[in-house]
Amino acid sequence: MADNPAAKNPNDFLKTIRGRPVVVKLNSGVDYRGILACLDGYMNIAMEQTEEYVNGQLKNKYGDAFIRGNNVLYISTQKPR
C-alpha cells in the first residue's frame, strides 16, 4: 500500500465525506441516510437531515442524529437527490 501513491487509508476517505450525503448501515440492518456532520475515533457519528430506513422503507425523519460507533457496520457515500 505504501508503494502505491493512489492508495488511500480510511481516514482520508472519512475526511473527504464530512459534510456530504452518506448512508450509515447498522449491525441491526437499519440504514440512516443524511449529511455527515462529524465523527470521532470511536466511529461515533453525528448526522443532519437524517432519515431512518428499515428494510428499504422510510420509517422516520430526524433533524439531527447521533449514532454510537459500536453499532456501525459501514459508512458509504450517497448520491445527492
Backbone bond lengths (Angstrom), bond angles and torsions (degrees), N, CA, C in turn:
res aa  C-N    CA-C-N  psi(-1)  N-CA   C-N-CA  omega(-1)  CA-C   N-CA-C  phi
1 M - - - 1.443 - - 1.519 110.69 -
2 A 1.312 117.68 -36.40 1.455 121.08 -179.52 1.519 111.27 -67.94
3 D 1.350 117.51 -25.89 1.456 121.15 -179.77 1.521 112.40 -77.11
4 N 1.309 117.92 -18.95 1.452 122.35 -176.65 1.526 109.76 -100.88
5 P 1.350 117.63 107.84 1.473 119.01 -178.65 1.522 113.55 -65.73
6 A 1.344 117.23 -20.88 1.465 119.93 179.92 1.526 111.86 -80.76
7 A 1.330 117.45 -15.29 1.466 120.43 -179.36 1.521 109.94 -68.26
8 K 1.319 115.17 139.88 1.461 120.48 179.77 1.515 108.86 -124.17
9 N 1.312 115.43 152.89 1.459 118.70 175.47 1.527 108.81 -97.22
10 P 1.318 118.10 167.96 1.468 120.69 -177.66 1.530 113.80 -58.58
11 N 1.324 117.84 -32.73 1.469 119.70 178.73 1.519 111.52 -61.84
12 D 1.330 117.20 -38.74 1.466 120.19 177.65 1.524 110.50 -61.47
13 F 1.322 116.25 -44.43 1.466 120.89 178.80 1.526 110.74 -61.11
14 L 1.330 117.01 -47.64 1.461 120.93 -177.18 1.522 111.94 -64.19
15 K 1.324 117.53 -34.17 1.469 120.38 177.44 1.525 110.87 -67.68
16 T 1.329 117.17 -36.90 1.463 119.62 -176.96 1.524 113.14 -74.85
17 I 1.339 117.95 -24.74 1.473 118.73 -176.91 1.524 113.33 -93.52
18 R 1.311 118.22 -4.99 1.468 120.24 178.31 1.527 108.92 -61.15
19 G 1.334 116.38 129.60 1.460 121.44 -178.94 1.523 113.65 86.76
20 R 1.321 117.15 3.95 1.462 121.32 -178.28 1.530 110.82 -116.77
21 P 1.339 117.03 162.90 1.468 120.24 178.89 1.532 111.21 -66.52
22 V 1.331 116.18 134.23 1.462 121.74 179.92 1.524 110.46 -137.86
23 V 1.323 114.63 163.60 1.463 122.97 169.90 1.513 106.25 -116.93
24 V 1.325 116.72 126.79 1.460 122.01 175.95 1.526 106.83 -112.12
25 K 1.320 116.13 116.79 1.468 121.80 179.20 1.517 107.91 -98.15
26 L 1.332 116.14 128.78 1.458 121.34 179.43 1.528 110.78 -93.22
27 N 1.319 115.73 161.79 1.462 121.46 177.01 1.527 111.56 -57.87
28 S 1.320 117.21 -27.76 1.469 122.21 -179.73 1.527 112.84 -76.03
29 G 1.340 117.44 -10.69 1.457 121.45 -178.26 1.511 113.79 98.20
30 V 1.324 118.28 -7.65 1.465 122.67 179.17 1.527 108.98 -77.05
31 D 1.341 116.76 139.95 1.469 122.82 176.22 1.517 109.39 -105.95
32 Y 1.322 115.91 141.57 1.460 121.98 170.02 1.512 106.99 -120.22
33 R 1.320 116.32 129.41 1.463 121.94 -178.77 1.511 108.41 -121.63
34 G 1.320 115.59 133.64 1.451 120.55 179.69 1.513 110.77 173.52
35 I 1.319 115.37 -163.41 1.459 122.38 -178.67 1.525 108.74 -93.59
36 L 1.324 116.73 126.99 1.464 121.25 178.43 1.524 108.82 -74.51
37 A 1.325 116.85 110.32 1.464 121.37 179.84 1.525 110.31 -81.76
38 C 1.331 116.97 -49.70 1.465 120.66 178.04 1.514 109.83 -167.58
39 L 1.320 115.32 164.77 1.450 121.23 172.77 1.512 108.82 -151.75
40 D 1.339 115.96 159.00 1.461 120.05 -177.23 1.527 110.21 -115.92
41 G 1.308 116.22 -174.66 1.453 122.24 -177.56 1.515 114.44 -66.02
42 Y 1.317 117.37 -16.18 1.465 121.91 177.46 1.524 111.73 -94.38
43 M 1.325 117.02 6.28 1.461 124.55 -177.47 1.524 112.43 67.11
44 N 1.331 118.01 20.56 1.462 120.75 169.09 1.520 106.15 -67.21
45 I 1.324 116.68 134.57 1.457 121.31 -171.69 1.520 110.38 -122.82
46 A 1.324 116.13 134.06 1.461 122.10 170.56 1.524 107.05 -110.48
47 M 1.337 115.44 130.45 1.459 120.98 -178.77 1.521 110.40 -127.68
48 E 1.324 115.07 155.80 1.463 122.96 175.88 1.528 108.09 -120.33
49 Q 1.336 116.49 156.82 1.471 122.55 178.91 1.532 110.07 50.45
50 T 1.315 115.60 49.58 1.459 122.30 -170.63 1.527 112.20 -87.16
51 E 1.322 115.46 137.08 1.462 122.70 174.44 1.524 108.43 -122.06
52 E 1.327 116.38 138.96 1.460 122.27 179.56 1.527 109.41 -103.79
53 Y 1.329 116.51 127.96 1.460 122.45 179.23 1.521 109.67 -119.02
54 V 1.323 116.16 129.37 1.462 122.71 176.07 1.524 106.58 -120.00
55 N 1.319 116.45 123.40 1.473 121.95 -176.93 1.524 111.56 53.21
56 G 1.327 116.44 38.15 1.456 121.65 177.72 1.512 115.23 79.07
57 Q 1.325 118.18 -1.37 1.462 122.40 -178.36 1.525 110.37 -105.44
58 L 1.330 116.57 133.76 1.461 121.47 177.24 1.523 109.43 -64.17
59 K 1.338 117.15 124.47 1.467 121.45 -179.07 1.525 112.31 -109.78
60 N 1.336 117.36 -41.39 1.468 121.09 -177.67 1.510 110.47 -147.46
61 K 1.334 114.60 155.47 1.460 121.36 171.82 1.520 107.51 -120.64
62 Y 1.322 115.87 133.44 1.461 122.02 179.37 1.521 108.23 -124.63
63 G 1.305 116.98 149.43 1.457 119.62 172.68 1.517 108.95 -69.67
64 D 1.314 115.41 -71.49 1.459 122.18 178.64 1.522 108.60 -114.34
65 A 1.323 115.81 147.56 1.462 120.42 178.80 1.518 109.32 -141.14
66 F 1.325 115.53 147.75 1.457 122.36 175.44 1.521 107.35 -121.80
67 I 1.319 116.09 128.43 1.464 121.38 -179.35 1.519 108.23 -118.59
68 R 1.312 115.49 125.03 1.462 120.41 178.98 1.534 109.69 -71.04
69 G 1.315 115.54 134.31 1.458 121.92 -171.43 1.512 116.06 -58.92
70 N 1.326 118.48 -31.83 1.463 119.01 -177.35 1.528 112.56 -71.23
71 N 1.328 117.75 -8.51 1.466 121.90 177.12 1.524 113.02 -92.96
72 V 1.338 117.62 -9.01 1.465 122.13 -172.23 1.527 111.14 -83.60
73 L 1.329 116.03 124.84 1.457 121.52 173.77 1.527 109.27 -86.84
74 Y 1.360 116.60 -48.94 1.463 119.77 176.44 1.522 110.51 -159.86
75 I 1.330 114.60 164.64 1.464 123.43 174.18 1.520 106.55 -124.77
76 S 1.327 116.98 133.69 1.459 120.12 175.39 1.520 109.35 -136.50
77 T 1.319 115.56 159.78 1.457 119.83 177.55 1.522 108.78 -76.27
78 Q 1.317 114.37 156.42 1.465 121.39 -178.63 1.508 107.49 -127.21
79 K 1.324 116.74 138.73 1.454 120.12 176.43 1.521 109.16 -67.91
80 P 1.344 117.84 135.35 1.471 119.46 176.75 1.524 110.19 -61.31
81 R 1.337 115.60 147.02 1.472 120.06 -178.96 1.492 111.04 -85.30
